[in-house]
């Protein structure tokens, strides 16, 4: 087999595999993002301020990827 034919075939296979893995990675990313739990606040910052009767509200940073501890 000629070296040019072999290299052409190798480039074609690598290109097709790259496209397939790219599409697969995209769909896996979309599945992972859809499984994330998004907490939607029903009240705004001003409503929370009036409820707490303070000047500022301090929020805790929550890691969405960390599993909650169960005791």
mmCIF file of the N, C-alpha and C atoms, coordinates in Angstrom:
data_MODEL
# 
_entry.id   MODEL 
# 
loop_
_atom_site.group_PDB 
_atom_site.id 
_atom_site.type_symbol 
_atom_site.label_atom_id 
_atom_site.label_alt_id 
_atom_site.label_comp_id 
_atom_site.label_asym_id 
_atom_site.label_entity_id 
_atom_site.label_seq_id 
_atom_site.pdbx_PDB_ins_code 
_atom_site.Cartn_x 
_atom_site.Cartn_y 
_atom_site.Cartn_z 
_atom_site.occupancy 
_atom_site.B_iso_or_equiv 
_atom_site.pdbx_formal_charge 
_atom_site.auth_seq_id 
_atom_site.auth_comp_id 
_atom_site.auth_asym_id 
_atom_site.auth_atom_id 
_atom_site.pdbx_PDB_model_num 
ATOM 1   N N  . UNK A 1 1  ? 0.852   -1.176 0.000  1.00 0.00 ? 1  UNK A N  1 
ATOM 2   C CA . UNK A 1 1  ? 0.000   0.000  0.000  1.00 0.00 ? 1  UNK A CA 1 
ATOM 3   C C  . UNK A 1 1  ? 0.896   1.237  0.000  1.00 0.00 ? 1  UNK A C  1 
ATOM 4   N N  . UNK A 1 2  ? 0.496   2.191  -0.744 1.00 0.00 ? 2  UNK A N  1 
ATOM 5   C CA . UNK A 1 2  ? 1.249   3.431  -0.873 1.00 0.00 ? 2  UNK A CA 1 
ATOM 6   C C  . UNK A 1 2  ? 1.152   4.243  0.422  1.00 0.00 ? 2  UNK A C  1 
ATOM 7   N N  . UNK A 1 3  ? 2.221   4.952  0.800  1.00 0.00 ? 3  UNK A N  1 
ATOM 8   C CA . UNK A 1 3  ? 2.247   5.720  2.056  1.00 0.00 ? 3  UNK A CA 1 
ATOM 9   C C  . UNK A 1 3  ? 1.247   6.878  2.024  1.00 0.00 ? 3  UNK A C  1 
ATOM 10  N N  . UNK A 1 4  ? 1.037   7.466  0.852  1.00 0.00 ? 4  UNK A N  1 
ATOM 11  C CA . UNK A 1 4  ? 0.082   8.579  0.738  1.00 0.00 ? 4  UNK A CA 1 
ATOM 12  C C  . UNK A 1 4  ? -1.337  8.077  0.989  1.00 0.00 ? 4  UNK A C  1 
ATOM 13  N N  . UNK A 1 5  ? -1.676  6.923  0.462  1.00 0.00 ? 5  UNK A N  1 
ATOM 14  C CA . UNK A 1 5  ? -3.005  6.349  0.679  1.00 0.00 ? 5  UNK A CA 1 
ATOM 15  C C  . UNK A 1 5  ? -3.208  6.025  2.153  1.00 0.00 ? 5  UNK A C  1 
ATOM 16  N N  . UNK A 1 6  ? -2.201  5.461  2.787  1.00 0.00 ? 6  UNK A N  1 
ATOM 17  C CA . UNK A 1 6  ? -2.289  5.121  4.211  1.00 0.00 ? 6  UNK A CA 1 
ATOM 18  C C  . UNK A 1 6  ? -2.473  6.378  5.066  1.00 0.00 ? 6  UNK A C  1 
ATOM 19  N N  . UNK A 1 7  ? -1.686  7.422  4.801  1.00 0.00 ? 7  UNK A N  1 
ATOM 20  C CA . UNK A 1 7  ? -1.786  8.659  5.580  1.00 0.00 ? 7  UNK A CA 1 
ATOM 21  C C  . UNK A 1 7  ? -3.138  9.338  5.366  1.00 0.00 ? 7  UNK A C  1 
ATOM 22  N N  . UNK A 1 8  ? -3.634  9.311  4.131  1.00 0.00 ? 8  UNK A N  1 
ATOM 23  C CA . UNK A 1 8  ? -4.949  9.888  3.846  1.00 0.00 ? 8  UNK A CA 1 
ATOM 24  C C  . UNK A 1 8  ? -6.042  9.158  4.623  1.00 0.00 ? 8  UNK A C  1 
ATOM 25  N N  . UNK A 1 9  ? -5.963  7.834  4.627  1.00 0.00 ? 9  UNK A N  1 
ATOM 26  C CA . UNK A 1 9  ? -6.941  7.038  5.358  1.00 0.00 ? 9  UNK A CA 1 
ATOM 27  C C  . UNK A 1 9  ? -6.839  7.303  6.864  1.00 0.00 ? 9  UNK A C  1 
ATOM 28  N N  . UNK A 1 10 ? -5.627  7.423  7.398  1.00 0.00 ? 10 UNK A N  1 
ATOM 29  C CA . UNK A 1 10 ? -5.430  7.692  8.827  1.00 0.00 ? 10 UNK A CA 1 
ATOM 30  C C  . UNK A 1 10 ? -6.005  9.061  9.204  1.00 0.00 ? 10 UNK A C  1 
ATOM 31  N N  . UNK A 1 11 ? -5.772  10.062 8.381  1.00 0.00 ? 11 UNK A N  1 
ATOM 32  C CA . UNK A 1 11 ? -6.314  11.398 8.660  1.00 0.00 ? 11 UNK A CA 1 
ATOM 33  C C  . UNK A 1 11 ? -7.837  11.380 8.616  1.00 0.00 ? 11 UNK A C  1 
ATOM 34  N N  . UNK A 1 12 ? -8.410  10.652 7.668  1.00 0.00 ? 12 UNK A N  1 
ATOM 35  C CA . UNK A 1 12 ? -9.871  10.555 7.568  1.00 0.00 ? 12 UNK A CA 1 
ATOM 36  C C  . UNK A 1 12 ? -10.462 9.880  8.811  1.00 0.00 ? 12 UNK A C  1 
ATOM 37  N N  . UNK A 1 13 ? -9.850  8.783  9.263  1.00 0.00 ? 13 UNK A N  1 
ATOM 38  C CA . UNK A 1 13 ? -10.357 8.070  10.442 1.00 0.00 ? 13 UNK A CA 1 
ATOM 39  C C  . UNK A 1 13 ? -10.227 8.935  11.686 1.00 0.00 ? 13 UNK A C  1 
ATOM 40  N N  . UNK A 1 14 ? -9.106  9.617  11.849 1.00 0.00 ? 14 UNK A N  1 
ATOM 41  C CA . UNK A 1 14 ? -8.914  10.475 13.019 1.00 0.00 ? 14 UNK A CA 1 
ATOM 42  C C  . UNK A 1 14 ? -9.909  11.628 13.018 1.00 0.00 ? 14 UNK A C  1 
ATOM 43  N N  . UNK A 1 15 ? -10.193 12.198 11.861 1.00 0.00 ? 15 UNK A N  1 
ATOM 44  C CA . UNK A 1 15 ? -11.171 13.294 11.771 1.00 0.00 ? 15 UNK A CA 1 
ATOM 45  C C  . UNK A 1 15 ? -12.570 12.813 12.136 1.00 0.00 ? 15 UNK A C  1 
ATOM 46  N N  . UNK A 1 16 ? -12.954 11.661 11.639 1.00 0.00 ? 16 UNK A N  1 
ATOM 47  C CA . UNK A 1 16 ? -14.292 11.125 11.947 1.00 0.00 ? 16 UNK A CA 1 
ATOM 48  C C  . UNK A 1 16 ? -14.400 10.801 13.440 1.00 0.00 ? 16 UNK A C  1 
ATOM 49  N N  . UNK A 1 17 ? -13.350 10.198 14.021 1.00 0.00 ? 17 UNK A N  1 
ATOM 50  C CA . UNK A 1 17 ? -13.377 9.893  15.460 1.00 0.00 ? 17 UNK A CA 1 
ATOM 51  C C  . UNK A 1 17 ? -13.446 11.169 16.303 1.00 0.00 ? 17 UNK A C  1 
ATOM 52  N N  . UNK A 1 18 ? -12.761 12.207 15.881 1.00 0.00 ? 18 UNK A N  1 
ATOM 53  C CA . UNK A 1 18 ? -12.810 13.482 16.613 1.00 0.00 ? 18 UNK A CA 1 
ATOM 54  C C  . UNK A 1 18 ? -14.217 14.054 16.598 1.00 0.00 ? 18 UNK A C  1 
ATOM 55  N N  . UNK A 1 19 ? -14.874 14.017 15.458 1.00 0.00 ? 19 UNK A N  1 
ATOM 56  C CA . UNK A 1 19 ? -16.251 14.517 15.375 1.00 0.00 ? 19 UNK A CA 1 
ATOM 57  C C  . UNK A 1 19 ? -17.201 13.682 16.228 1.00 0.00 ? 19 UNK A C  1 
ATOM 58  N N  . UNK A 1 20 ? -17.043 12.369 16.206 1.00 0.00 ? 20 UNK A N  1 
ATOM 59  C CA . UNK A 1 20 ? -17.914 11.491 16.999 1.00 0.00 ? 20 UNK A CA 1 
ATOM 60  C C  . UNK A 1 20 ? -17.721 11.752 18.494 1.00 0.00 ? 20 UNK A C  1 
ATOM 61  N N  . UNK A 1 21 ? -16.461 11.841 18.944 1.00 0.00 ? 21 UNK A N  1 
ATOM 62  C CA . UNK A 1 21 ? -16.201 12.106 20.363 1.00 0.00 ? 21 UNK A CA 1 
ATOM 63  C C  . UNK A 1 21 ? -16.671 13.495 20.769 1.00 0.00 ? 21 UNK A C  1 
ATOM 64  N N  . UNK A 1 22 ? -16.593 14.451 19.867 1.00 0.00 ? 22 UNK A N  1 
ATOM 65  C CA . UNK A 1 22 ? -17.079 15.798 20.170 1.00 0.00 ? 22 UNK A CA 1 
ATOM 66  C C  . UNK A 1 22 ? -18.584 15.814 20.393 1.00 0.00 ? 22 UNK A C  1 
ATOM 67  N N  . UNK A 1 23 ? -19.320 15.154 19.524 1.00 0.00 ? 23 UNK A N  1 
ATOM 68  C CA . UNK A 1 23 ? -20.778 15.084 19.667 1.00 0.00 ? 23 UNK A CA 1 
ATOM 69  C C  . UNK A 1 23 ? -21.148 14.305 20.922 1.00 0.00 ? 23 UNK A C  1 
ATOM 70  N N  . UNK A 1 24 ? -20.452 13.219 21.196 1.00 0.00 ? 24 UNK A N  1 
ATOM 71  C CA . UNK A 1 24 ? -20.713 12.431 22.407 1.00 0.00 ? 24 UNK A CA 1 
ATOM 72  C C  . UNK A 1 24 ? -20.438 13.247 23.670 1.00 0.00 ? 24 UNK A C  1 
ATOM 73  N N  . UNK A 1 25 ? -19.344 13.979 23.683 1.00 0.00 ? 25 UNK A N  1 
ATOM 74  C CA . UNK A 1 25 ? -19.024 14.812 24.842 1.00 0.00 ? 25 UNK A CA 1 
ATOM 75  C C  . UNK A 1 25 ? -20.064 15.898 25.044 1.00 0.00 ? 25 UNK A C  1 
ATOM 76  N N  . UNK A 1 26 ? -20.584 16.466 23.963 1.00 0.00 ? 26 UNK A N  1 
ATOM 77  C CA . UNK A 1 26 ? -21.619 17.496 24.068 1.00 0.00 ? 26 UNK A CA 1 
ATOM 78  C C  . UNK A 1 26 ? -22.879 16.934 24.718 1.00 0.00 ? 26 UNK A C  1 
ATOM 79  N N  . UNK A 1 27 ? -23.319 15.762 24.277 1.00 0.00 ? 27 UNK A N  1 
ATOM 80  C CA . UNK A 1 27 ? -24.525 15.179 24.847 1.00 0.00 ? 27 UNK A CA 1 
ATOM 81  C C  . UNK A 1 27 ? -24.319 14.757 26.298 1.00 0.00 ? 27 UNK A C  1 
ATOM 82  N N  . UNK A 1 28 ? -23.139 14.251 26.636 1.00 0.00 ? 28 UNK A N  1 
ATOM 83  C CA . UNK A 1 28 ? -22.867 13.916 28.035 1.00 0.00 ? 28 UNK A CA 1 
ATOM 84  C C  . UNK A 1 28 ? -22.851 15.172 28.904 1.00 0.00 ? 28 UNK A C  1 
ATOM 85  N N  . UNK A 1 29 ? -22.332 16.274 28.377 1.00 0.00 ? 29 UNK A N  1 
ATOM 86  C CA . UNK A 1 29 ? -22.347 17.547 29.103 1.00 0.00 ? 29 UNK A CA 1 
ATOM 87  C C  . UNK A 1 29 ? -23.777 18.017 29.335 1.00 0.00 ? 29 UNK A C  1 
ATOM 88  N N  . UNK A 1 30 ? -24.620 17.920 28.329 1.00 0.00 ? 30 UNK A N  1 
ATOM 89  C CA . UNK A 1 30 ? -26.018 18.342 28.470 1.00 0.00 ? 30 UNK A CA 1 
ATOM 90  C C  . UNK A 1 30 ? -26.753 17.477 29.487 1.00 0.00 ? 30 UNK A C  1 
ATOM 91  N N  . UNK A 1 31 ? -26.470 16.190 29.515 1.00 0.00 ? 31 UNK A N  1 
ATOM 92  C CA . UNK A 1 31 ? -27.105 15.309 30.497 1.00 0.00 ? 31 UNK A CA 1 
ATOM 93  C C  . UNK A 1 31 ? -26.658 15.687 31.903 1.00 0.00 ? 31 UNK A C  1 
ATOM 94  N N  . UNK A 1 32 ? -25.367 15.952 32.085 1.00 0.00 ? 32 UNK A N  1 
ATOM 95  C CA . UNK A 1 32 ? -24.858 16.329 33.404 1.00 0.00 ? 32 UNK A CA 1 
ATOM 96  C C  . UNK A 1 32 ? -25.448 17.654 33.863 1.00 0.00 ? 32 UNK A C  1 
ATOM 97  N N  . UNK A 1 33 ? -25.568 18.618 32.962 1.00 0.00 ? 33 UNK A N  1 
ATOM 98  C CA . UNK A 1 33 ? -26.128 19.915 33.328 1.00 0.00 ? 33 UNK A CA 1 
ATOM 99  C C  . UNK A 1 33 ? -27.615 19.814 33.657 1.00 0.00 ? 33 UNK A C  1 
ATOM 100 N N  . UNK A 1 34 ? -28.332 18.918 33.001 1.00 0.00 ? 34 UNK A N  1 
ATOM 101 C CA . UNK A 1 34 ? -29.765 18.789 33.286 1.00 0.00 ? 34 UNK A CA 1 
ATOM 102 C C  . UNK A 1 34 ? -30.007 18.120 34.641 1.00 0.00 ? 34 UNK A C  1 
ATOM 103 N N  . UNK A 1 35 ? -29.041 17.345 35.136 1.00 0.00 ? 35 UNK A N  1 
ATOM 104 C CA . UNK A 1 35 ? -29.197 16.682 36.426 1.00 0.00 ? 35 UNK A CA 1 
ATOM 105 C C  . UNK A 1 35 ? -28.848 17.567 37.604 1.00 0.00 ? 35 UNK A C  1 
ATOM 106 N N  . UNK A 1 36 ? -28.218 18.722 37.341 1.00 0.00 ? 36 UNK A N  1 
ATOM 107 C CA . UNK A 1 36 ? -27.871 19.630 38.424 1.00 0.00 ? 36 UNK A CA 1 
ATOM 108 C C  . UNK A 1 36 ? -29.151 20.190 39.034 1.00 0.00 ? 36 UNK A C  1 
ATOM 109 N N  . UNK A 1 37 ? -29.127 20.322 40.339 1.00 0.00 ? 37 UNK A N  1 
ATOM 110 C CA . UNK A 1 37 ? -30.272 20.921 41.015 1.00 0.00 ? 37 UNK A CA 1 
ATOM 111 C C  . UNK A 1 37 ? -30.040 22.419 41.102 1.00 0.00 ? 37 UNK A C  1 
ATOM 112 N N  . UNK A 1 38 ? -30.972 23.161 40.551 1.00 0.00 ? 38 UNK A N  1 
ATOM 113 C CA . UNK A 1 38 ? -30.868 24.617 40.566 1.00 0.00 ? 38 UNK A CA 1 
ATOM 114 C C  . UNK A 1 38 ? -31.878 25.137 41.577 1.00 0.00 ? 38 UNK A C  1 
ATOM 115 N N  . UNK A 1 39 ? -31.355 25.888 42.528 1.00 0.00 ? 39 UNK A N  1 
ATOM 116 C CA . UNK A 1 39 ? -32.216 26.469 43.536 1.00 0.00 ? 39 UNK A CA 1 
ATOM 117 C C  . UNK A 1 39 ? -32.670 27.844 43.058 1.00 0.00 ? 39 UNK A C  1 
ATOM 118 N N  . UNK A 1 40 ? -33.962 27.992 42.898 1.00 0.00 ? 40 UNK A N  1 
ATOM 119 C CA . UNK A 1 40 ? -34.525 29.252 42.440 1.00 0.00 ? 40 UNK A CA 1 
ATOM 120 C C  . UNK A 1 40 ? -35.131 29.964 43.638 1.00 0.00 ? 40 UNK A C  1 
ATOM 121 N N  . UNK A 1 41 ? -34.666 31.161 43.875 1.00 0.00 ? 41 UNK A N  1 
ATOM 122 C CA . UNK A 1 41 ? -35.213 31.948 44.979 1.00 0.00 ? 41 UNK A CA 1 
ATOM 123 C C  . UNK A 1 41 ? -36.547 32.538 44.553 1.00 0.00 ? 41 UNK A C  1 
ATOM 124 N N  . UNK A 1 42 ? -37.530 32.403 45.418 1.00 0.00 ? 42 UNK A N  1 
ATOM 125 C CA . UNK A 1 42 ? -38.848 32.921 45.095 1.00 0.00 ? 42 UNK A CA 1 
ATOM 126 C C  . UNK A 1 42 ? -38.999 34.375 45.499 1.00 0.00 ? 42 UNK A C  1 
ATOM 127 N N  . UNK A 1 43 ? -38.130 34.847 46.377 1.00 0.00 ? 43 UNK A N  1 
ATOM 128 C CA . UNK A 1 43 ? -38.214 36.235 46.782 1.00 0.00 ? 43 UNK A CA 1 
ATOM 129 C C  . UNK A 1 43 ? -36.886 36.924 46.498 1.00 0.00 ? 43 UNK A C  1 
ATOM 130 N N  . UNK A 1 44 ? -36.941 38.212 46.284 1.00 0.00 ? 44 UNK A N  1 
ATOM 131 C CA . UNK A 1 44 ? -35.755 38.962 45.934 1.00 0.00 ? 44 UNK A CA 1 
ATOM 132 C C  . UNK A 1 44 ? -34.948 39.399 47.140 1.00 0.00 ? 44 UNK A C  1 
ATOM 133 N N  . UNK A 1 45 ? -33.863 40.082 46.858 1.00 0.00 ? 45 UNK A N  1 
ATOM 134 C CA . UNK A 1 45 ? -32.949 40.538 47.907 1.00 0.00 ? 45 UNK A CA 1 
ATOM 135 C C  . UNK A 1 45 ? -33.626 41.544 48.833 1.00 0.00 ? 45 UNK A C  1 
ATOM 136 N N  . UNK A 1 46 ? -34.421 42.449 48.267 1.00 0.00 ? 46 UNK A N  1 
ATOM 137 C CA . UNK A 1 46 ? -35.095 43.471 49.080 1.00 0.00 ? 46 UNK A CA 1 
ATOM 138 C C  . UNK A 1 46 ? -36.113 42.849 50.032 1.00 0.00 ? 46 UNK A C  1 
ATOM 139 N N  . UNK A 1 47 ? -36.835 41.827 49.546 1.00 0.00 ? 47 UNK A N  1 
ATOM 140 C CA . UNK A 1 47 ? -37.796 41.161 50.420 1.00 0.00 ? 47 UNK A CA 1 
ATOM 141 C C  . UNK A 1 47 ? -37.100 40.438 51.565 1.00 0.00 ? 47 UNK A C  1 
ATOM 142 N N  . UNK A 1 48 ? -35.935 39.863 51.285 1.00 0.00 ? 48 UNK A N  1 
ATOM 143 C CA . UNK A 1 48 ? -35.181 39.204 52.351 1.00 0.00 ? 48 UNK A CA 1 
ATOM 144 C C  . UNK A 1 48 ? -34.676 40.211 53.375 1.00 0.00 ? 48 UNK A C  1 
ATOM 145 N N  . UNK A 1 49 ? -34.269 41.388 52.909 1.00 0.00 ? 49 UNK A N  1 
ATOM 146 C CA . UNK A 1 49 ? -33.794 42.418 53.837 1.00 0.00 ? 49 UNK A CA 1 
ATOM 147 C C  . UNK A 1 49 ? -34.899 42.861 54.783 1.00 0.00 ? 49 UNK A C  1 
ATOM 148 N N  . UNK A 1 50 ? -36.086 43.063 54.246 1.00 0.00 ? 50 UNK A N  1 
ATOM 149 C CA . UNK A 1 50 ? -37.187 43.494 55.113 1.00 0.00 ? 50 UNK A CA 1 
ATOM 150 C C  . UNK A 1 50 ? -37.598 42.383 56.069 1.00 0.00 ? 50 UNK A C  1 
ATOM 151 N N  . UNK A 1 51 ? -37.496 41.136 55.633 1.00 0.00 ? 51 UNK A N  1 
ATOM 152 C CA . UNK A 1 51 ? -37.853 40.020 56.503 1.00 0.00 ? 51 UNK A CA 1 
ATOM 153 C C  . UNK A 1 51 ? -36.829 39.854 57.632 1.00 0.00 ? 51 UNK A C  1 
ATOM 154 N N  . UNK A 1 52 ? -35.542 40.042 57.341 1.00 0.00 ? 52 UNK A N  1 
ATOM 155 C CA . UNK A 1 52 ? -34.485 39.883 58.340 1.00 0.00 ? 52 UNK A CA 1 
ATOM 156 C C  . UNK A 1 52 ? -34.319 41.132 59.197 1.00 0.00 ? 52 UNK A C  1 
ATOM 157 N N  . UNK A 1 53 ? -34.785 42.281 58.720 1.00 0.00 ? 53 UNK A N  1 
ATOM 158 C CA . UNK A 1 53 ? -34.692 43.561 59.402 1.00 0.00 ? 53 UNK A CA 1 
ATOM 159 C C  . UNK A 1 53 ? -33.228 43.923 59.703 1.00 0.00 ? 53 UNK A C  1 
ATOM 160 N N  . UNK A 1 54 ? -32.363 43.744 58.696 1.00 0.00 ? 54 UNK A N  1 
ATOM 161 C CA . UNK A 1 54 ? -30.948 44.104 58.806 1.00 0.00 ? 54 UNK A CA 1 
ATOM 162 C C  . UNK A 1 54 ? -30.538 44.901 57.579 1.00 0.00 ? 54 UNK A C  1 
ATOM 163 N N  . UNK A 1 55 ? -29.286 45.385 57.614 1.00 0.00 ? 55 UNK A N  1 
ATOM 164 C CA . UNK A 1 55 ? -28.780 46.141 56.473 1.00 0.00 ? 55 UNK A CA 1 
ATOM 165 C C  . UNK A 1 55 ? -28.205 45.244 55.388 1.00 0.00 ? 55 UNK A C  1 
ATOM 166 N N  . UNK A 1 56 ? -27.632 44.109 55.779 1.00 0.00 ? 56 UNK A N  1 
ATOM 167 C CA . UNK A 1 56 ? -26.988 43.219 54.818 1.00 0.00 ? 56 UNK A CA 1 
ATOM 168 C C  . UNK A 1 56 ? -27.403 41.782 55.077 1.00 0.00 ? 56 UNK A C  1 
ATOM 169 N N  . UNK A 1 57 ? -27.340 40.984 54.039 1.00 0.00 ? 57 UNK A N  1 
ATOM 170 C CA . UNK A 1 57 ? -27.570 39.552 54.157 1.00 0.00 ? 57 UNK A CA 1 
ATOM 171 C C  . UNK A 1 57 ? -26.323 38.856 53.650 1.00 0.00 ? 57 UNK A C  1 
ATOM 172 N N  . UNK A 1 58 ? -25.798 37.933 54.433 1.00 0.00 ? 58 UNK A N  1 
ATOM 173 C CA . UNK A 1 58 ? -24.623 37.171 54.037 1.00 0.00 ? 58 UNK A CA 1 
ATOM 174 C C  . UNK A 1 58 ? -25.062 35.777 53.634 1.00 0.00 ? 58 UNK A C  1 
ATOM 175 N N  . UNK A 1 59 ? -24.680 35.389 52.436 1.00 0.00 ? 59 UNK A N  1 
ATOM 176 C CA . UNK A 1 59 ? -25.033 34.081 51.912 1.00 0.00 ? 59 UNK A CA 1 
ATOM 177 C C  . UNK A 1 59 ? -23.863 33.123 52.077 1.00 0.00 ? 59 UNK A C  1 
ATOM 178 N N  . UNK A 1 60 ? -24.177 31.854 52.301 1.00 0.00 ? 60 UNK A N  1 
ATOM 179 C CA . UNK A 1 60 ? -23.145 30.827 52.363 1.00 0.00 ? 60 UNK A CA 1 
ATOM 180 C C  . UNK A 1 60 ? -22.915 30.288 50.958 1.00 0.00 ? 60 UNK A C  1 
ATOM 181 N N  . UNK A 1 61 ? -21.652 30.026 50.641 1.00 0.00 ? 61 UNK A N  1 
ATOM 182 C CA . UNK A 1 61 ? -21.324 29.448 49.358 1.00 0.00 ? 61 UNK A CA 1 
ATOM 183 C C  . UNK A 1 61 ? -21.597 27.953 49.425 1.00 0.00 ? 61 UNK A C  1 
ATOM 184 N N  . UNK A 1 62 ? -22.362 27.443 48.459 1.00 0.00 ? 62 UNK A N  1 
ATOM 185 C CA . UNK A 1 62 ? -22.749 26.047 48.441 1.00 0.00 ? 62 UNK A CA 1 
ATOM 186 C C  . UNK A 1 62 ? -22.069 25.378 47.259 1.00 0.00 ? 62 UNK A C  1 
ATOM 187 N N  . UNK A 1 63 ? -21.409 24.265 47.521 1.00 0.00 ? 63 UNK A N  1 
ATOM 188 C CA . UNK A 1 63 ? -20.783 23.496 46.463 1.00 0.00 ? 63 UNK A CA 1 
ATOM 189 C C  . UNK A 1 63 ? -21.819 22.522 45.922 1.00 0.00 ? 63 UNK A C  1 
ATOM 190 N N  . UNK A 1 64 ? -22.227 22.689 44.665 1.00 0.00 ? 64 UNK A N  1 
ATOM 191 C CA . UNK A 1 64 ? -23.262 21.843 44.089 1.00 0.00 ? 64 UNK A CA 1 
ATOM 192 C C  . UNK A 1 64 ? -22.778 20.427 43.816 1.00 0.00 ? 64 UNK A C  1 
ATOM 193 N N  . UNK A 1 65 ? -21.466 20.244 43.716 1.00 0.00 ? 65 UNK A N  1 
ATOM 194 C CA . UNK A 1 65 ? -20.936 18.927 43.391 1.00 0.00 ? 65 UNK A CA 1 
ATOM 195 C C  . UNK A 1 65 ? -20.653 18.093 44.628 1.00 0.00 ? 65 UNK A C  1 
ATOM 196 N N  . UNK A 1 66 ? -20.744 18.680 45.801 1.00 0.00 ? 66 UNK A N  1 
ATOM 197 C CA . UNK A 1 66 ? -20.467 17.966 47.037 1.00 0.00 ? 66 UNK A CA 1 
ATOM 198 C C  . UNK A 1 66 ? -21.735 17.271 47.522 1.00 0.00 ? 66 UNK A C  1 
ATOM 199 N N  . UNK A 1 67 ? -21.587 16.033 47.921 1.00 0.00 ? 67 UNK A N  1 
ATOM 200 C CA . UNK A 1 67 ? -22.754 15.298 48.424 1.00 0.00 ? 67 UNK A CA 1 
ATOM 201 C C  . UNK A 1 67 ? -23.082 15.738 49.831 1.00 0.00 ? 67 UNK A C  1 
ATOM 202 N N  . UNK A 1 68 ? -24.350 15.878 50.142 1.00 0.00 ? 68 UNK A N  1 
ATOM 203 C CA . UNK A 1 68 ? -24.708 16.258 51.523 1.00 0.00 ? 68 UNK A CA 1 
ATOM 204 C C  . UNK A 1 68 ? -24.417 15.117 52.479 1.00 0.00 ? 68 UNK A C  1 
ATOM 205 N N  . UNK A 1 69 ? -24.021 15.494 53.666 1.00 0.00 ? 69 UNK A N  1 
ATOM 206 C CA . UNK A 1 69 ? -23.704 14.491 54.685 1.00 0.00 ? 69 UNK A CA 1 
ATOM 207 C C  . UNK A 1 69 ? -25.009 13.955 55.290 1.00 0.00 ? 69 UNK A C  1 
ATOM 208 N N  . UNK A 1 70 ? -25.071 12.648 55.410 1.00 0.00 ? 70 UNK A N  1 
ATOM 209 C CA . UNK A 1 70 ? -26.241 12.024 56.035 1.00 0.00 ? 70 UNK A CA 1 
ATOM 210 C C  . UNK A 1 70 ? -25.758 11.290 57.278 1.00 0.00 ? 70 UNK A C  1 
ATOM 211 N N  . UNK A 1 71 ? -26.423 11.572 58.366 1.00 0.00 ? 71 UNK A N  1 
ATOM 212 C CA . UNK A 1 71 ? -26.053 10.935 59.648 1.00 0.00 ? 71 UNK A CA 1 
ATOM 213 C C  . UNK A 1 71 ? -27.140 10.018 60.111 1.00 0.00 ? 71 UNK A C  1 
# 
